[in-house]
């Protein structure tokens, strides 16, 4: 059996892991970073990211009090963690820059990882955005004397005298034990673990499409719970509605984004009935569908005006990804057309009377300003749906899970009594307590990774009192 010792051990080499590793090494600790993949930079979600450094839909340089209030409004955030996140967002951007990571702040209110390079059609948004950022962090980590080991699969936390003192696992079939004064779990979420997805998100949520890393199998969450950690907000995930064609064709992942169709249209079930408040936004609607009994049976209905406008989709232009129109047609998306409601119902094979009642009732409510009185109230700014109509068969796509190990503002993992577990920290998508909620509660995956990575690295590097 191989034994390795360090002051700080980080499990999981994504953006959170490399951030924590660099920050701990900068703080004077002897640091080891391991990842179960054989990749030189791990195999996390950052390698598939657009590079947007958003903090709750705002710039990370926004006033911390405003960021705090924005996140806490969802009702599921834990105050100590949200306060620390809010106060660290701006500093995190400056730290990335000081670490050699190129950041673009040329657009007012927007902060991005370096956007240069080619556009990718699949499976990532932009080629090399995440790769460049991690390469810079890894370079700095190695210069600071850090040790990176790939192909190491952590299996169990080592606990002695109620203190976590490392992990045991395997490398190339051989047992390996890595001992440390402090251990940081940055293993990502559990979106690639179908059993966990079914257990925590919905009984049929395993039918959703995975949009994130296949390495996110919940290892950190599983190990932490076994060691007595509390897990929170597990039913929430960040993701979007995507064409159901994506279930059988990875070329279609993750394009195109359908946010505008959700904002302006309606979602119906197999019987032609509307069943969710689309005004909550695409992320929340995807979550709602994932928790339903018929995850793959929904149709997104919109009209010609929305279809035409999708050629100039603002988000697609912003991140330089294909717009829904003509992408859905060109790539054989499950999209259908109807000159009338009856035509659309026949094409979709849904109940004609139900669909007519649904659309006509919806339009009357929009026109009269009584959307609150619909069987399912409609918030936001809905528009009238006018013939001709489009129907797109959709399925939720899960990018990463929002729930996980509850941590405090020092990124210390907490037990069921919400007291720190000595020697255990968590960062990135492995944590819970920051994201989730009725309206989606997305605060930005990259900012969560960097901020909690900084907090975990700094605090884990401090010798115990």
C-alpha positions in Angstrom: 0.0 0.0 0.0 1.3 3.5 -0.9 1.2 6.2 1.7 1.4 9.9 0.9 1.3 12.8 3.4 0.6 16.5 3.1 -0.7 19.4 5.1 -3.7 19.8 2.8 -5.2 17.2 0.5 -7.7 18.3 -2.2 -9.9 15.6 -3.9 -11.0 16.7 -7.3 -9.1 18.8 -9.9 -11.7 21.1 -11.4 -11.8 24.8 -11.1 -12.6 24.6 -7.4 -9.9 22.1 -6.8 -7.1 23.9 -8.6 -8.2 27.2 -6.9 -8.1 25.6 -3.5 -4.8 24.0 -4.2 -3.1 27.2 -5.3 -4.6 29.3 -2.5 -3.5 26.7 0.2 0.0 26.6 -1.3 0.1 30.4 -1.4 -0.7 30.3 2.3 2.4 28.2 3.0 0.9 24.7 3.1 2.3 21.5 1.6 -0.5 20.6 -0.8 -1.5 17.5 -2.7 -4.2 17.6 -5.4 -5.7 14.3 -6.7 -8.2 13.5 -9.4 -9.8 10.2 -10.4 -9.5 11.0 -14.1 -6.2 10.6 -16.0 -6.5 14.1 -17.4 -3.7 16.6 -16.8 -6.4 19.1 -15.8 -9.0 16.7 -14.5 -12.2 16.3 -16.3 -14.6 18.8 -14.7 -17.4 21.0 -15.9 -15.1 24.0 -16.3 -13.6 22.3 -19.4 -17.1 22.6 -21.0 -17.9 26.2 -19.8 -18.7 29.4 -21.6 -16.5 31.2 -19.1 -19.1 33.6 -17.7 -18.2 34.7 -14.2 -21.7 35.7 -13.0 -22.7 36.1 -9.4 -26.4 35.6 -9.0 -27.1 37.1 -12.5 -25.0 40.1 -11.6 -21.4 41.1 -11.9 -19.1 39.6 -9.2 -18.0 43.2 -8.5 -21.5 44.1 -7.4 -21.9 45.4 -3.8 -21.7 42.4 -1.5 -25.0 43.4 0.3 -26.8 43.4 -3.0 -25.4 40.0 -3.8 -26.3 38.7 -0.4 -29.9 39.9 -0.6 -30.3 38.5 -4.2 -29.3 35.0 -3.1 -31.2 35.0 0.2 -34.4 36.0 -1.5 -34.7 32.4 -2.8 -35.2 31.2 0.8 -32.8 28.2 0.7 -29.4 29.8 1.2 -27.5 29.5 4.5 -26.6 33.0 5.7 -23.1 32.4 6.9 -22.1 30.8 3.6 -24.0 33.4 1.4 -22.4 36.3 3.3 -18.9 34.9 2.9 -19.6 34.2 -0.8 -20.9 37.7 -1.4 -17.9 39.4 0.3 -15.4 37.2 -1.6 -16.8 37.5 -5.2 -15.0 40.7 -6.2 -11.7 39.6 -4.5 -12.0 36.3 -6.4 -11.8 38.0 -9.8 -8.8 40.0 -8.7 -7.2 36.8 -7.4 -7.7 35.0 -10.7 -6.0 37.8 -12.5 -3.1 37.9 -10.0 -2.8 34.1 -10.6 -2.2 34.6 -14.3 -5.7 33.7 -15.5 -6.8 36.1 -18.3 -10.1 37.8 -17.5 -12.2 39.9 -19.9 -14.1 42.8 -18.4 -14.6 44.8 -21.6 -18.4 44.5 -21.5 -20.1 46.6 -18.8 -21.3 44.5 -16.0 -19.9 41.3 -17.5 -16.8 39.4 -16.4 -15.6 36.4 -18.5 -12.7 34.0 -18.6 -10.7 34.7 -21.8 -13.1 34.3 -24.7 -10.5 34.0 -27.5 -10.4 30.8 -29.5 -12.7 28.9 -31.8 -16.4 28.3 -31.2 -17.2 24.7 -30.5 -20.5 23.1 -31.8 -20.3 20.2 -29.3 -19.9 19.1 -26.7 -18.6 22.4 -25.2 -19.5 26.0 -25.5 -16.1 27.3 -26.4 -12.8 25.5 -27.0 -10.0 26.1 -24.5 -11.8 28.6 -22.2 -11.6 26.3 -19.2 -8.4 24.6 -20.3 -6.5 27.9 -20.4 -7.7 28.9 -16.9 -6.8 25.6 -15.4 -3.5 25.5 -17.2 -2.5 28.8 -15.6 -3.6 27.7 -12.1 -1.8 24.3 -12.4 1.4 26.1 -13.6 1.2 28.3 -10.5 0.4 25.4 -8.2 3.5 23.4 -9.4 5.7 26.5 -9.0 4.5 26.8 -5.4 5.7 23.2 -4.8 2.3 21.5 -5.1 1.9 17.9 -6.0 -0.7 16.7 -8.6 -1.7 13.1 -8.9 -4.1 11.9 -11.6 -5.8 8.5 -11.7 -6.4 8.4 -8.0 -9.9 7.4 -7.0 -10.8 8.4 -3.4 -13.2 5.9 -1.8 -13.4 6.7 1.9 -12.5 9.5 4.3 -10.1 8.5 7.0 -11.5 9.5 10.4 -9.5 9.3 13.7 -10.6 10.8 17.0 -13.5 12.5 15.3 -11.1 14.3 12.9 -10.9 13.7 9.1 -7.2 13.0 8.4 -7.2 12.1 4.7 -8.7 9.5 2.3 -8.1 6.0 1.2 -8.5 4.9 -2.4 -6.9 3.2 -5.4 -4.5 4.1 -8.1 -4.0 1.6 -11.0 -5.6 -1.1 -8.9 -3.3 -0.5 -5.9 -4.6 0.7 -2.5 -3.4 4.2 -1.7 -3.7 6.1 1.6 -3.3 9.9 1.5 -3.0 11.5 4.9 -3.4 15.1 5.6 -4.2 17.6 8.4 -7.0 19.0 6.3 -9.0 17.5 3.4 -11.0 19.5 0.8 -13.6 17.7 -1.2 -14.0 19.4 -4.6 -15.3 16.4 -6.5 -18.2 18.0 -8.3 -21.8 17.1 -7.8 -23.8 13.9 -8.5 -25.4 14.7 -11.9 -23.7 11.6 -13.6 -24.9 9.2 -10.9 -28.3 8.1 -12.0 -29.2 6.4 -8.7 -28.5 9.6 -6.8 -30.3 11.7 -9.3 -33.4 9.5 -8.9 -33.1 9.5 -5.1 -32.6 13.3 -4.6 -34.1 15.1 -7.6 -37.0 13.0 -8.8 -38.1 9.3 -9.2 -37.7 9.6 -13.0 -35.0 12.2 -13.2 -32.5 9.6 -14.5 -34.3 10.2 -17.8 -32.9 13.7 -18.0 -30.0 14.4 -20.3 -26.5 14.9 -18.7 -25.0 18.1 -19.9 -22.0 18.1 -17.6 -19.0 16.0 -16.8 -19.4 12.2 -16.6 -17.0 12.3 -13.7 -19.6 13.9 -11.4 -20.7 10.8 -9.7 -21.2 12.1 -6.2 -18.1 10.7 -4.7 -17.5 13.6 -2.3 -21.1 13.7 -1.2 -21.1 10.0 -0.5 -17.9 10.1 1.5 -18.9 13.1 3.4 -22.3 11.7 4.4 -20.6 8.5 5.6 -18.4 10.7 7.8 -21.5 12.4 9.3 -21.8 15.5 7.1 -25.1 17.2 6.5 -26.4 17.6 2.9 -28.8 20.3 1.8 -30.8 21.5 -1.3 -30.2 18.2 -3.0 -33.3 18.4 -5.2 -32.1 21.4 -7.2 -29.8 21.5 -10.3 -28.6 23.9 -12.8 -29.7 23.0 -16.3 -32.0 23.9 -19.2 -34.7 22.5 -21.4 -33.2 21.0 -24.5 -34.5 19.3 -27.6 -35.5 15.7 -26.8 -33.4 14.7 -29.8 -30.4 15.2 -27.4 -31.4 11.9 -25.6 -30.1 9.9 -28.6 -27.8 12.3 -30.3 -24.8 13.8 -28.4 -24.2 16.1 -31.4 -27.1 18.1 -30.1 -25.7 18.7 -26.7 -25.9 21.4 -25.3 -27.4 23.5 -28.2 -29.4 25.5 -28.5 -30.5 27.3 -25.4 -34.3 27.7 -25.3 -34.7 30.4 -22.7 -36.5 32.8 -25.0 -39.1 30.2 -26.0 -39.7 29.4 -22.3 -40.1 33.1 -21.5 -42.6 33.7 -24.4 -44.3 30.4 -24.7 -45.9 27.6 -22.7 -45.1 24.0 -21.7 -47.7 21.4 -22.2 -47.9 17.7 -21.2 -48.9 14.8 -23.4 -52.5 15.6 -23.0 -52.2 19.2 -24.2 -52.5 20.7 -20.7 -50.2 23.4 -19.3 -48.6 22.4 -16.0 -45.9 24.8 -14.9 -45.3 28.6 -14.5 -43.0 29.4 -17.3 -42.4 32.8 -15.8 -40.1 31.2 -13.2 -37.5 30.9 -15.9 -35.8 28.1 -17.9 -33.7 26.7 -15.0 -36.7 26.4 -12.6 -38.9 24.9 -15.3 -36.3 22.3 -16.1 -36.2 21.4 -12.4 -40.0 21.2 -12.2 -40.1 18.9 -15.3 -37.3 16.7 -13.9 -39.3 16.1 -10.7 -42.5 15.1 -12.7 -43.9 11.7 -13.5 -43.3 12.2 -17.2 -39.8 13.7 -17.7 -39.7 13.1 -21.5 -43.3 13.9 -22.4 -43.4 17.7 -22.4 -43.7 20.0 -25.5 -42.6 23.7 -25.6 -45.2 25.6 -27.6 -44.4 29.0 -29.1 -45.4 31.1 -32.1 -44.0 32.4 -35.4 -42.9 35.7 -33.9 -40.8 33.9 -31.3 -39.4 31.6 -33.9 -38.4 34.4 -36.1 -36.9 36.4 -33.2 -34.7 33.4 -32.3 -32.5 34.0 -35.3 -31.1 37.0 -33.4 -31.2 35.3 -29.9 -29.3 37.7 -27.6 -27.7 34.9 -25.5 -26.5 33.0 -28.5 -24.9 36.1 -29.9 -23.4 36.9 -26.5 -21.6 33.5 -26.1 -21.2 32.9 -29.8 -23.2 29.7 -29.9 -25.8 28.7 -32.6 -29.2 30.3 -32.2 -32.3 28.0 -32.1 -33.4 29.1 -35.5 -32.3 27.5 -37.8 -30.3 25.1 -35.6 -33.3 23.0 -34.6 -34.4 22.6 -38.2 -30.9 21.9 -39.5 -30.2 19.3 -36.9 -33.4 17.4 -37.0 -34.7 18.6 -33.7 -38.1 17.2 -32.7 -39.9 20.5 -33.7 -43.3 20.5 -35.3 -45.4 23.2 -37.1 -49.2 23.9 -37.1 -51.0 26.6 -39.1 -53.8 26.3 -36.4 -54.1 24.9 -32.9 -55.9 21.8 -34.4 -53.0 21.3 -36.9 -50.5 21.4 -34.1 -52.5 19.1 -31.9 -52.7 16.6 -34.8 -49.0 16.8 -35.5 -48.1 16.4 -31.9 -50.7 13.6 -31.3 -52.1 15.4 -28.3 -55.8 15.9 -27.4 -57.1 18.7 -29.7 -59.9 19.9 -27.4 -57.4 20.2 -24.5 -54.9 22.1 -26.5 -57.5 24.5 -27.9 -58.8 25.1 -24.4 -55.3 25.6 -23.0 -54.0 28.1 -25.6 -57.2 30.0 -25.9 -57.6 30.3 -22.1 -54.0 31.3 -21.8 -54.4 34.1 -24.4 -57.6 35.4 -22.8 -55.7 35.6 -19.5 -52.7 37.4 -21.0 -55.0 39.9 -22.9 -57.0 40.7 -19.8 -54.1 40.7 -17.4 -55.5 37.9 -15.3 -52.7 35.3 -15.6 -52.8 34.8 -11.9 -56.2 33.1 -12.3 -55.1 30.4 -14.7 -55.2 26.8 -13.4 -51.4 27.3 -13.1 -50.7 30.9 -12.5 -48.3 32.6 -15.0 -45.8 35.2 -13.8 -43.3 37.2 -15.7 -44.2 39.0 -18.9 -46.1 36.5 -21.1 -47.1 37.3 -24.6 -50.1 36.3 -26.7 -49.6 33.1 -28.8 -50.7 33.7 -32.3 -51.0 31.3 -35.2 -49.1 29.7 -36.8 -47.6 27.6 -33.9 -44.5 25.6 -33.2 -44.1 22.7 -30.8 -40.7 21.4 -29.7 -40.4 18.1 -27.7 -38.1 18.9 -24.8 -36.3 17.2 -21.9 -34.4 18.6 -18.9 -30.7 18.8 -19.4 -28.7 18.7 -16.1 -25.4 20.6 -16.1 -24.6 20.2 -12.4 -26.4 19.6 -9.2 -26.8 22.6 -6.8 -27.2 20.7 -3.6 -24.5 19.0 -1.6 -22.4 19.1 1.6 -23.4 22.0 3.8 -20.5 24.3 4.5 -20.1 27.4 6.5 -18.4 30.7 5.5 -15.0 29.1 6.1 -15.9 26.3 3.7 -15.8 23.8 6.6 -18.1 20.8 6.2 -20.8 20.7 8.8 -22.4 17.8 10.6 -26.1 17.2 11.2 -26.0 19.6 14.1 -24.4 22.2 11.7 -21.1 22.1 13.7 -17.8 21.9 11.8 -16.3 18.4 11.1 -12.7 18.8 12.1 -10.3 18.5 9.2 -13.0 18.5 6.4 -13.8 21.2 3.9 -15.7 21.3 0.6 -15.8 23.5 -2.4 -17.4 23.9 -5.8 -20.3 21.8 -7.0 -19.7 19.4 -4.0 -21.3 21.9 -1.6 -24.8 22.9 -0.8 -26.3 26.0 0.8 -25.7 28.6 -1.8 -27.9 27.7 -4.8 -31.4 26.4 -5.4 -34.9 27.7 -4.9 -38.3 28.1 -6.5 -37.0 30.4 -9.3 -33.9 28.4 -10.0 -31.5 30.0 -7.6 -28.5 29.9 -10.0 -25.6 32.0 -8.7 -23.0 31.0 -11.2 -21.1 27.7 -11.3 -17.7 29.2 -12.0 -18.0 31.9 -9.3 -19.1 29.3 -6.8 -16.1 27.2 -7.7 -13.6 30.0 -7.4 -15.0 31.6 -4.3 -15.5 28.4 -2.3 -12.1 27.2 -3.6 -10.5 30.3 -2.2 -12.3 30.0 1.2 -11.5 26.3 1.5 -7.8 26.7 0.5 -7.2 29.7 2.8 -8.8 28.1 5.9 -7.6 24.6 5.4 -4.1 25.8 5.2 -4.3 27.4 8.7 -2.8 25.1 11.4 -5.4 24.1 14.1 -5.5 26.3 17.2 
